[in-house]
Amino acid sequence: MSIFTHESMTNHHASGVLNQVGETLHVWWDRYERRRELAHWSDRDLHDIGMSRSDIVFEIDKPFWRA
């Protein structure tokens, strides 16, 4: 008879890793969506928030994984 049970051999860290991966994917998707939305803002909208078109071009050219 083995001293190890099925429960003791279960990887309890797997769900934590999966949660972290899910959170990371969510952040990346959110960045992608927000940058895509910014690309469609008018110059007046950008002026209202204190940003220029060049600021937005710099922001939307970033890859989704960069903050």
Rosetta silent file (secondary structure, phi, psi, omega in degrees, C-alpha in Angstrom):
SEQUENCE: MSIFTHESMTNHHASGVLNQVGETLHVWWDRYERRRELAHWSDRDLHDIGMSRSDIVFEIDKPFWRA
SCORE:     score description
SCORE:     0.000 S_00000001
   1 L     0.000  134.589 -178.287    0.000    0.000    0.000 S_00000001
   2 L   -81.346  145.719  176.641    1.321    3.415   -0.965 S_00000001
   3 L   -83.151  -11.507  179.860    1.663    6.187    1.602 S_00000001
   4 L   -92.807  131.391  175.858    0.755    8.712   -1.061 S_00000001
   5 L   -99.567  165.840  177.487   -2.886    9.378   -1.710 S_00000001
   6 L   -57.220  -41.518 -178.633   -4.334   10.824   -4.858 S_00000001
   7 L   -64.094  -40.675 -177.697   -5.017   14.073   -2.992 S_00000001
   8 L   -72.328  -19.347 -178.961   -1.455   14.424   -1.731 S_00000001
   9 L   -94.856   -2.547 -179.789   -0.084   13.912   -5.233 S_00000001
  10 L   -74.125  137.456  178.019   -2.301   16.577   -6.821 S_00000001
  11 L   -79.644  103.383 -178.216   -0.494   19.690   -8.006 S_00000001
  12 L   -78.221  -10.245 -179.156   -2.162   22.425   -5.976 S_00000001
  13 L   -86.618  -15.443 -176.198   -0.163   25.135   -7.726 S_00000001
  14 H   -60.660  -43.207 -178.464   -1.688   24.472  -11.137 S_00000001
  15 H   -66.077  -34.430  176.753   -4.857   26.455  -10.445 S_00000001
  16 H   -64.807  -41.189  179.016   -2.777   29.424   -9.244 S_00000001
  17 H   -66.190  -43.366  178.969   -0.716   29.358  -12.414 S_00000001
  18 H   -62.932  -38.318  176.763   -3.834   29.112  -14.557 S_00000001
  19 H   -63.420  -42.380  178.993   -5.336   32.085  -12.728 S_00000001
  20 H   -63.790  -41.690  177.851   -2.196   34.125  -13.349 S_00000001
  21 H   -62.950  -44.020  178.710   -2.215   33.219  -17.036 S_00000001
  22 H   -61.520  -42.941  178.971   -5.881   34.164  -17.259 S_00000001
  23 H   -64.633  -41.176  178.966   -5.263   37.511  -15.549 S_00000001
  24 H   -62.886  -44.846  178.599   -2.326   38.256  -17.851 S_00000001
  25 H   -62.333  -37.757  178.212   -4.387   37.460  -20.940 S_00000001
  26 H   -64.270  -43.752  178.554   -7.160   39.703  -19.629 S_00000001
  27 H   -62.747  -43.537  179.991   -4.729   42.625  -19.126 S_00000001
  28 H   -63.002  -43.511  179.646   -3.286   42.128  -22.603 S_00000001
  29 H   -64.114  -40.739  179.322   -6.739   42.052  -24.198 S_00000001
  30 H   -62.043  -43.717  177.151   -7.756   45.187  -22.270 S_00000001
  31 H   -60.756  -45.251  179.613   -4.648   47.050  -23.499 S_00000001
  32 H   -58.354  -47.783 -178.932   -5.345   45.982  -27.061 S_00000001
  33 H   -64.003  -44.296 -178.786   -8.964   47.167  -26.877 S_00000001
  34 H   -65.322  -40.874  178.983   -8.129   50.506  -25.248 S_00000001
  35 H   -67.913  -37.906  177.433   -5.388   51.286  -27.755 S_00000001
  36 H   -63.883  -39.386  178.039   -7.667   50.364  -30.633 S_00000001
  37 H   -65.970  -43.306  179.241  -10.314   52.712  -29.227 S_00000001
  38 H   -58.419  -34.730 -178.501   -7.803   55.552  -28.816 S_00000001
  39 L   -60.889  -22.455 -177.270   -6.881   55.256  -32.488 S_00000001
  40 L   -98.388   -1.085 -179.959  -10.409   56.382  -33.371 S_00000001
  41 L   -70.864  147.455  178.222  -10.576   59.437  -31.114 S_00000001
  42 L   -80.200  163.872  177.621  -10.783   62.843  -32.762 S_00000001
  43 H   -60.352  -35.065  178.515   -8.136   65.534  -32.290 S_00000001
  44 H   -65.305  -43.639  177.219  -10.639   67.459  -30.184 S_00000001
  45 H   -59.707  -43.454 -179.829  -11.178   64.465  -27.888 S_00000001
  46 H   -65.130  -40.231  178.459   -7.427   64.071  -27.515 S_00000001
  47 H   -60.723  -39.347 -179.831   -7.009   67.772  -26.791 S_00000001
  48 H   -60.692  -32.071  179.582   -9.624   67.457  -24.032 S_00000001
  49 L   -99.659    5.950  175.485   -7.508   64.853  -22.231 S_00000001
  50 L    78.650   29.511  178.465   -4.232   66.673  -22.908 S_00000001
  51 L  -122.765  151.600  177.636   -2.805   64.321  -25.520 S_00000001
  52 L  -103.663  169.340  177.829   -1.661   64.926  -29.066 S_00000001
  53 H   -61.091  -36.898  179.626   -2.021   62.705  -32.109 S_00000001
  54 H   -66.837  -34.420  174.939    1.707   61.853  -31.862 S_00000001
  55 H   -60.561  -42.342 -178.023    1.183   60.704  -28.245 S_00000001
  56 H   -69.935  -40.286  177.892   -1.543   58.378  -29.458 S_00000001
  57 H   -60.104  -43.008  177.405    0.517   57.063  -32.371 S_00000001
  58 H   -60.329  -44.160 -177.630    3.293   56.217  -29.901 S_00000001
  59 H   -67.448  -45.102 -175.730    0.793   54.474  -27.618 S_00000001
  60 H   -76.047  -16.175  176.526   -1.021   52.456  -30.273 S_00000001
  61 L   -80.279  -10.971  178.459    2.262   51.308  -31.844 S_00000001
  62 L   -70.742  144.963  173.229    3.207   49.500  -28.631 S_00000001
  63 L   -69.832  155.980 -174.221    2.690   45.749  -28.583 S_00000001
  64 L   -59.633  -24.856 -177.201   -0.138   44.553  -26.349 S_00000001
  65 L   -83.519   -7.401  178.348    2.226   43.087  -23.762 S_00000001
  66 L   -96.390  134.964  178.081    3.900   46.447  -23.050 S_00000001
  67 L   -78.818    0.000    0.000    2.347   48.786  -20.519 S_00000001
